[in-house]
Amino acid sequence: MHLYVMGHMQKTLAPDPGPALDPALCNCLAIRQAARQVTQFYDRVMTGAGLTASQYSILARLARLGPLSINVLAAKMVMDRTTTGRAIRPLARDRLVAIDAGTDARTRLVRLTPAGATRLKAAARRWRAAQQQFEEAYGAADAAALRAALARVVAIDAR
């Protein structure tokens, strides 16, 4: 950075940002990088099923739990409501889910359609292949321990 002082250029140093954090020590960065890596892997495996990993997860959750309000679905998916709404739009467009009126004018229920159940069933083979490939690369016991550790992270109320 350069600074002009009374017509003369004076060199100055950039402000000291304080102690630099080693990115390798940042929990948030490590978790986000791992999540992106795993999501990209599952997305590649799921491509032939016409679903992303996130879409598969939403369909599977609806198949397991039945119709859910968008707010409840968002909470179950650990997503904010707006992101959940954007995620279900292509599923609704492709008629894999239906969005129905809820108990009041503000509530919308998302439910799996027969076409969604069929797509989910067809995609399950690819999902199982992704699971198997991940566990072969990472180790089945380590993958189970990772899921347990991540479930503990999800359970943390970090407000």
Contact map, one row per residue, 1 for C-alpha under 8 A:
111000000011110000000000000000000000000000000000000000000000000000000000000000000000000000000000000000000000000000000000000000000000000000000000000000000000000
111100001111000000000000000000000000000000000000000000000000000000000000000000000000000000000000000000000000000000000000000000000000000000000000000000000000000
111110001111000000000000000000000000000000000000000000000000000000000000000000000000000000000000000000000000000000000000000000000000000000000000000000000000000
011111111100000000000000000000000000000000000000000000000000000000000000000000000000000000000000000000000000000000000000000000000000000000000000000000000000000
001111111100000000000000000000000000000000000000000000000000000000000000000000000000000000000000000000000000000000000000000000000000000000000000000000000000000
000111110000000000000000000000000000000000000000000000000000000000000000000000000000000000000000000000000000000000000000000000000000000000000000000000000000000
000111111000000000000000000000000000000000000000000000000000000000000000000000000000000000000000000000000000000000000000000000000000000000000000000000000000000
000111111100000000000000000000000000000000000000000000000000000000000000000000000000000000000000000000000000000000000000000000000000000000000000000000000000000
011110111110000000000000000000000000000000000000000000000000000000000000000000000000000000000000000000000000000000000000000000000000000000000000000000000000000
011110011111000000000000000000000000000000000000000000000000000000000000000000000000000000000000000000000000000000000000000000000000000000000000000000000000000
111000001111100000000000000000000000000000000000000000000000000000000000000000000000000000000000000000000000000000000000000000000000000000000000000000000000000
111000000111110000000000000000000000000000000000000000000000000000000000000000000000000000000000000000000000000000000000000000000000000000000000000000000000000
100000000011111000000000000000000000000000000000000000000000000000000000000000000000000000000000000000000000000000000000000000000000000000000000000000000000000
100000000001111100000000000000000000000000000000000000000000000000000000000000000000000000000000000000000000000000000000000000000000000000000000000000000000000
000000000000111110000000000000000000000000000000000000000000000000000000000000000000000000000000000000000000000000000000000000000000000000000000000000000000000
000000000000011111000000000000000000000000000000000000000000000000000000000000000000000000000000000000000000000000000000000000000000000000000000000000000000000
000000000000001111110000000000000000000000000000000000000000000000000000000000000000000000000000000000000000000000000000000000000000000000000000000000000000000
000000000000000111110000000000000000000000000000000000000000000000000000000000000000000000000000000000000000000000000000000000000000000000000000000000000000000
000000000000000011111000000000000000000000000000000000000000000000000000000000000000000000000000000000000000000000000000000000000000000000000000000000000000000
000000000000000011111100000000000000000000000000000000000000000000000000000000000000000000000000000000000000000000000000000000000000000000000000000000000000000
000000000000000000111110110000000000000000000000000000000000000000000000000000000000000000000000000000000000000000000000000000000000000000000000000000000000000
000000000000000000011111110000000000000000000000000000000000000000000000000000000000000000000000000000000000000000000000000000000000000000000000000000000000000
000000000000000000001111110010000000000000000000000000000000000000000000000000000000000000000000000000000000000000000000000000000000000000000000000000000000000
000000000000000000000111110011000000000000000000000000000000000000000000000000000000000000000000000000000000000000000000000000000000000000000000000000000000000
000000000000000000001111111001000000000000000000000000000000000000000000000000000000000000000000000000000000000000000000000000000000000000000000000000000000000
000000000000000000001111111111000000000000000000000000000000000000000000000000000000000000000000000000000000000000000000000000000000000000000000000000000000000
000000000000000000000000111111100000000000000000000000000000000000000000000000000000000000000000000000000000000000000000000000000000000000000000000000000000000
000000000000000000000000011111110000000000000000000000000000000000000000000000000000000000000000000000000000000000000000000000000000000000000000000000000000000
000000000000000000000011011111111000000000000000000000000000000000000000000000000000000000000000000000000000000000000000000000000000000000000000000000000000000
000000000000000000000001111111111100000000000000000000000000000000000000000000000000000000000000000000000000000000000000000000000000000000000000000000000000000
000000000000000000000000001111111110000000000000000000000000000000000000000000000000000000000000000000000000000000000000000000000000000000000000000000000000000
000000000000000000000000000111111111000000000000000000000000000000000000000000000000000000000000000000000000000000000000000000000000000000000000000000000000000
000000000000000000000000000011111111100000000000000000000000000000000000000000000000000000000000000000000000000000000000000000000000000000000000000000000000000
000000000000000000000000000001111111110000000000000000000000000000000000000000000000000000000000000000000000000000000000000000000000000000000000000000000000000
000000000000000000000000000000111111111000000000000000000000000000000000000000000000000000000000000000000000000000000000000000000000000000000000000000000000000
000000000000000000000000000000011111111100000000000000000000000000000000000000000000000000000000000000000000000000000000000000000000000000000000000000000000000
000000000000000000000000000000001111111110000000000000000000000000000000000000000000000000000000000000000000000000000000000000000000000000000000000000000000000
000000000000000000000000000000000111111111000000000000000000000000000000000000000000000000000000000000000000000000000000000000000000000000000000000000000000000
000000000000000000000000000000000011111111100000000010000000000000000000000000000000000000000000000000000000000000000000000000000000000000000000000000000000000
000000000000000000000000000000000001111111110000000000000000000000000000000000000000000000000000000000000000000000000000000000000000000000000000000000000000000
000000000000000000000000000000000000111111111000000000000000000000000000000000000000000000000000000000000000000000000000000000000100000000000000000000000000000
000000000000000000000000000000000000011111111100000110000000000000000000000000000000000000000000000000000000000000000000000000100100000000000000000000000000000
000000000000000000000000000000000000001111111110001110000000000000000000000000000000000000000000000000000000000000000000000000000000000000000000000000000000000
000000000000000000000000000000000000000111111110000000000000000000000000000000000000000000000000000000000000000000000000000000000000000000000000000000000000000
000000000000000000000000000000000000000011111111000000000000000000000000000000000000000000000000000000000000000000000000000001101100000000000000000000000000000
000000000000000000000000000000000000000001111111111110000000000000000000000000000000000000000000000000000000000000000000001001100100000000000000000000000000000
000000000000000000000000000000000000000000111111111100000000000000000000000000000000000000000000000000000000000000000000000000000000000000000000000000000000000
000000000000000000000000000000000000000000001111111000000000000000000000000000000000000000000000000000000000000000000000000000000000000000000000000000000000000
000000000000000000000000000000000000000000000111111000000000000000000000000000000000000000000000000000000000000000000010011001000000000000000000000000000000000
000000000000000000000000000000000000000000000111111100000000000000000000000000000000000000000000000000000000000000000000000000000000000000000000000000000000000
000000000000000000000000000000000000000000100111111111110000000000000000000000000000000000000000000000000000000000000000001000000000000000000000000000000000000
000000000000000000000000000000000000000001100110011111110000000000000000000000000000000000000000000000000000000000000000000000000000000000000000000000000000000
000000000000000000000000000000000000001001100100001111111000000000000000000000000000000000000000000000000000000000000000000000000000000000000000000000000000000
000000000000000000000000000000000000000000000000001111111100000000000000000000000000001000000000000000000000000000000000000000000000000000000000000000000000000
000000000000000000000000000000000000000000000000001111111110000000000000000000000000001100100000000000000000000000000000000000000000000000000000000000000000000
000000000000000000000000000000000000000000000000001111111111000000000000000000000000000000000000000000000000000000000001001000000000000000000000000000000000000
000000000000000000000000000000000000000000000000000011111111100000000000000000000000000000000000000000000000000000000000000000000000000000000000000000000000000
000000000000000000000000000000000000000000000000000001111111110000000000000010000000000000000000000000000000000000000000000000000000000000000000000000000000000
000000000000000000000000000000000000000000000000000000111111111000000000000000000000000000000000100000000000000100011001000000000000000000000000000000000000000
000000000000000000000000000000000000000000000000000000011111111100000000000000000000000000000000000000000000000000000001000000000000000000000000000000000000000
000000000000000000000000000000000000000000000000000000001111111111000000000000000000000000000000000000000000000000000000000000000000000000000000000000000000000
000000000000000000000000000000000000000000000000000000000111111111110000000000000000000000000000000000000000011100000000000000000000000000000000000000000000000
000000000000000000000000000000000000000000000000000000000011111111000000000000000000000000000000000000000000000100001000000000000000000000000000000000000000000
000000000000000000000000000000000000000000000000000000000001111111000000000000000000000000000000000000000000000000000000000000000000000000000000000000000000000
000000000000000000000000000000000000000000000000000000000000111111110000000000000000000000000000000000000000000000000000000000000000000000000000000000000000000
000000000000000000000000000000000000000000000000000000000000111111110000000000000000000000000000000000000000001100000000000000000000000000000000000000000000000
000000000000000000000000000000000000000000000000000000000000010011111000000000000000000000000000000000000000111100000000000000000000000000000000000000000000000
000000000000000000000000000000000000000000000000000000000000010011111111100000000000000000000000000000000000111000000000000000000000000000000000000000000000000
000000000000000000000000000000000000000000000000000000000000000000111111100000000000000000000000000001000011110000000000000000000000000000000000000000000000000
000000000000000000000000000000000000000000000000000000000000000000011111110000001001100000000000000000000011110000000000000000000000000000000000000000000000000
000000000000000000000000000000000000000000000000000000000000000000011111111000001000000000000000000000000000000000000000000000000000000000000000000000000000000
000000000000000000000000000000000000000000000000000000000000000000011111111100000000000000000000000000000000000000000000000000000000000000000000000000000000000
000000000000000000000000000000000000000000000000000000000000000000011111111110000001000000000000000000000000000000000000000000000000000000000000000000000000000
000000000000000000000000000000000000000000000000000000000000000000000111111111111001000000000000000000000000000000000000000000000000000000000000000000000000000
000000000000000000000000000000000000000000000000000000000000000000000011111111110000000000000000000000000000000000000000000000000000000000000000000000000000000
000000000000000000000000000000000000000000000000000000000000000000000001111111100000000000000000000000000000000000000000000000000000000000000000000000000000000
000000000000000000000000000000000000000000000000000000000100000000000000111111100000000000000000000000000000000000000000000000000000000000000000000000000000000
000000000000000000000000000000000000000000000000000000000000000000000000011111110000000000000000000000000000000000000000000000000000000000000000000000000100000
000000000000000000000000000000000000000000000000000000000000000000000000011111111011000000000000000000000000000000000000000000000000000000000000000000000000000
000000000000000000000000000000000000000000000000000000000000000000000000011001111111000000000000000000000000000000000000000000000000000000000000000000000000000
000000000000000000000000000000000000000000000000000000000000000000000110010000111111100000000000000000000000000000000000000000000000000000000000000000000000000
000000000000000000000000000000000000000000000000000000000000000000000000000000011111110000000000000000000000000000000000000000000000000000000000000000000000000
000000000000000000000000000000000000000000000000000000000000000000000000000000111111111000000000000000000000000000000000000000000000000000000000000000000000000
000000000000000000000000000000000000000000000000000000000000000000000100110000111111111100000000000000000000000000000000000000000000000000000000000000000000000
000000000000000000000000000000000000000000000000000000000000000000000100000000001111111110000000000000000000000000000000000000000000000000000000000000000000000
000000000000000000000000000000000000000000000000000000000000000000000000000000000111111111000000000000000000000000000000000000000000000000000000000000000000000
000000000000000000000000000000000000000000000000000001100000000000000000000000000011111111100000000000000000000000000000000000000000000000000000000000000000000
000000000000000000000000000000000000000000000000000000100000000000000000000000000001111111110000100000000000000000000000000000000000000000000000000000000000000
000000000000000000000000000000000000000000000000000000000000000000000000000000000000111111111000000000000000000000000000000000000000000000000000000000000000000
000000000000000000000000000000000000000000000000000000000000000000000000000000000000011111111100000000000000000000000000000000000000000000000000000000000000000
000000000000000000000000000000000000000000000000000000100000000000000000000000000000001111111111100000000000000000000000000000000000000000000000000000000000000
000000000000000000000000000000000000000000000000000000000000000000000000000000000000000111111111111000000000000000000000000000000000000000000000000000000000000
000000000000000000000000000000000000000000000000000000000000000000000000000000000000000011111111000000000000000000000000000000000000000000000000000000000000000
000000000000000000000000000000000000000000000000000000000000000000000000000000000000000001111111100000000000000000000000000000000000000000000000000000000000000
000000000000000000000000000000000000000000000000000000000000000000000000000000000000000000111111110000000000000010110000000000000000000000000000000000000000000
000000000000000000000000000000000000000000000000000000000000000000000000000000000000000000111111110000000000000111111010000000000000000000000000000000000000000
000000000000000000000000000000000000000000000000000000000010000000000000000000000000000100110111111000000000011110010000000000000000000000000000000000000000000
000000000000000000000000000000000000000000000000000000000000000000000000000000000000000000010011111100000000011110000000000000000000000000000000000000000000000
000000000000000000000000000000000000000000000000000000000000000000000000000000000000000000010000111110000001111000000000000000000000000000000000000000000000000
000000000000000000000000000000000000000000000000000000000000000000000000000000000000000000000000011111000001111000000000000000000000000000000000000000000000000
000000000000000000000000000000000000000000000000000000000000000000000000000000000000000000000000001111111011100000000000000000000000000000000000000000000000000
000000000000000000000000000000000000000000000000000000000000000000001000000000000000000000000000000111111111100000000000000000000000000000000000000000000000000
000000000000000000000000000000000000000000000000000000000000000000000000000000000000000000000000000011111010000000000000000000000000000000000000000000000000000
000000000000000000000000000000000000000000000000000000000000000000000000000000000000000000000000000011111110000000000000000000000000000000000000000000000000000
000000000000000000000000000000000000000000000000000000000000000000000000000000000000000000000000000011111110000000000000000000000000000000000000000000000000000
000000000000000000000000000000000000000000000000000000000000000000000000000000000000000000000000000001011111000000000000000000000000000000000000000000000000000
000000000000000000000000000000000000000000000000000000000000000000001100000000000000000000000000000011111111100000000000000000000000000000000000000000000000000
000000000000000000000000000000000000000000000000000000000000000000001100000000000000000000000000001111000111110000000000000000000000000000000000000000000000000
000000000000000000000000000000000000000000000000000000000000000000111100000000000000000000000000001111000011111000000000000000000000000000000000000000000000000
000000000000000000000000000000000000000000000000000000000000010000111100000000000000000000000000111100000001111100000000000000000000000000000000000000000000000
000000000000000000000000000000000000000000000000000000000000010001110000000000000000000000000000111100000000111110000000000000000000000000000000000000000000000
000000000000000000000000000000000000000000000000000000000010011001100000000000000000000000000001110000000000011111111000000000000000000000000000000000000000000
000000000000000000000000000000000000000000000000000000000000000000000000000000000000000000000011110000000000001111111000000000000000000000000000000000000000000
000000000000000000000000000000000000000000000000000000000000000000000000000000000000000000000001000000000000000111111100000000000000000000000000000000000000000
000000000000000000000000000000000000000000000000000000000000000000000000000000000000000000000011000000000000000111111110000000000000000000000000000000000000000
000000000000000000000000000000000000000000000000000000000010000000000000000000000000000000000011100000000000000111111111000000000000000000000000000000000000000
000000000000000000000000000000000000000000000000000000000010001000000000000000000000000000000001000000000000000111111111100000000000000000000000000000000000000
000000000000000000000000000000000000000000000000000000000000000000000000000000000000000000000000000000000000000001111111110000000000000000000000000000000000000
000000000000000000000000000000000000000000000000100000000000000000000000000000000000000000000001000000000000000000111111111000000000000000000000000000000000000
000000000000000000000000000000000000000000000000000000010011000000000000000000000000000000000000000000000000000000011111111100000000000000000000000000000000000
000000000000000000000000000000000000000000000000000000000000000000000000000000000000000000000000000000000000000000001111111110000000000000000000000000000000000
000000000000000000000000000000000000000000000000100000000000000000000000000000000000000000000000000000000000000000000111111111000000000000000000000000000000000
000000000000000000000000000000000000000000000100101000010000000000000000000000000000000000000000000000000000000000000011111111100000000000000000000000000000000
000000000000000000000000000000000000000000000000000000000000000000000000000000000000000000000000000000000000000000000001111111110000000000000000000000000000000
000000000000000000000000000000000000000000000000000000000000000000000000000000000000000000000000000000000000000000000000111111111000000000000000000000000000000
000000000000000000000000000000000000000000001100100000000000000000000000000000000000000000000000000000000000000000000000011111111100000000000000000000000000000
000000000000000000000000000000000000000001001100000000000000000000000000000000000000000000000000000000000000000000000000001111111110000000000000000000000000000
000000000000000000000000000000000000000000000000000000000000000000000000000000000000000000000000000000000000000000000000000111111111000000000000000000000000000
000000000000000000000000000000000000000000001000000000000000000000000000000000000000000000000000000000000000000000000000000011111111100000000000000000000000000
000000000000000000000000000000000000000011001100000000000000000000000000000000000000000000000000000000000000000000000000000001111111110000000000000000000000000
000000000000000000000000000000000000000000000000000000000000000000000000000000000000000000000000000000000000000000000000000000111111111000000000000000000000000
000000000000000000000000000000000000000000000000000000000000000000000000000000000000000000000000000000000000000000000000000000011111111100000000000000000000000
000000000000000000000000000000000000000000000000000000000000000000000000000000000000000000000000000000000000000000000000000000001111111110000000000000000000000
000000000000000000000000000000000000000000000000000000000000000000000000000000000000000000000000000000000000000000000000000000000111111111100010000000000000000
000000000000000000000000000000000000000000000000000000000000000000000000000000000000000000000000000000000000000000000000000000000011111111110010000000000000000
000000000000000000000000000000000000000000000000000000000000000000000000000000000000000000000000000000000000000000000000000000000001111111110000000000000000000
000000000000000000000000000000000000000000000000000000000000000000000000000000000000000000000000000000000000000000000000000000000000111111100000000000000000000
000000000000000000000000000000000000000000000000000000000000000000000000000000000000000000000000000000000000000000000000000000000000011111110110000000000000000
000000000000000000000000000000000000000000000000000000000000000000000000000000000000000000000000000000000000000000000000000000000000011111111110000000000000000
000000000000000000000000000000000000000000000000000000000000000000000000000000000000000000000000000000000000000000000000000000000000001101111111000000000000000
000000000000000000000000000000000000000000000000000000000000000000000000000000000000000000000000000000000000000000000000000000000000000000111111100000000000000
000000000000000000000000000000000000000000000000000000000000000000000000000000000000000000000000000000000000000000000000000000000000000001111111110000000000000
000000000000000000000000000000000000000000000000000000000000000000000000000000000000000000000000000000000000000000000000000000000000011001111111111000000000000
000000000000000000000000000000000000000000000000000000000000000000000000000000000000000000000000000000000000000000000000000000000000000000011111111100000000000
000000000000000000000000000000000000000000000000000000000000000000000000000000000000000000000000000000000000000000000000000000000000000000001111111110000000000
000000000000000000000000000000000000000000000000000000000000000000000000000000000000000000000000000000000000000000000000000000000000000000000111111111000000000
000000000000000000000000000000000000000000000000000000000000000000000000000000000000000000000000000000000000000000000000000000000000000000000011111111100000000
000000000000000000000000000000000000000000000000000000000000000000000000000000000000000000000000000000000000000000000000000000000000000000000001111111110000000
000000000000000000000000000000000000000000000000000000000000000000000000000000000000000000000000000000000000000000000000000000000000000000000000111111111000000
000000000000000000000000000000000000000000000000000000000000000000000000000000000000000000000000000000000000000000000000000000000000000000000000011111111100000
000000000000000000000000000000000000000000000000000000000000000000000000000000000000000000000000000000000000000000000000000000000000000000000000001111111110000
000000000000000000000000000000000000000000000000000000000000000000000000000000000000000000000000000000000000000000000000000000000000000000000000000111111111000
000000000000000000000000000000000000000000000000000000000000000000000000000000000000000000000000000000000000000000000000000000000000000000000000000011111111000
000000000000000000000000000000000000000000000000000000000000000000000000000001000000000000000000000000000000000000000000000000000000000000000000000001111111000
000000000000000000000000000000000000000000000000000000000000000000000000000000000000000000000000000000000000000000000000000000000000000000000000000000111111100
000000000000000000000000000000000000000000000000000000000000000000000000000000000000000000000000000000000000000000000000000000000000000000000000000000011111110
000000000000000000000000000000000000000000000000000000000000000000000000000000000000000000000000000000000000000000000000000000000000000000000000000000000011111
000000000000000000000000000000000000000000000000000000000000000000000000000000000000000000000000000000000000000000000000000000000000000000000000000000000001111
000000000000000000000000000000000000000000000000000000000000000000000000000000000000000000000000000000000000000000000000000000000000000000000000000000000000111
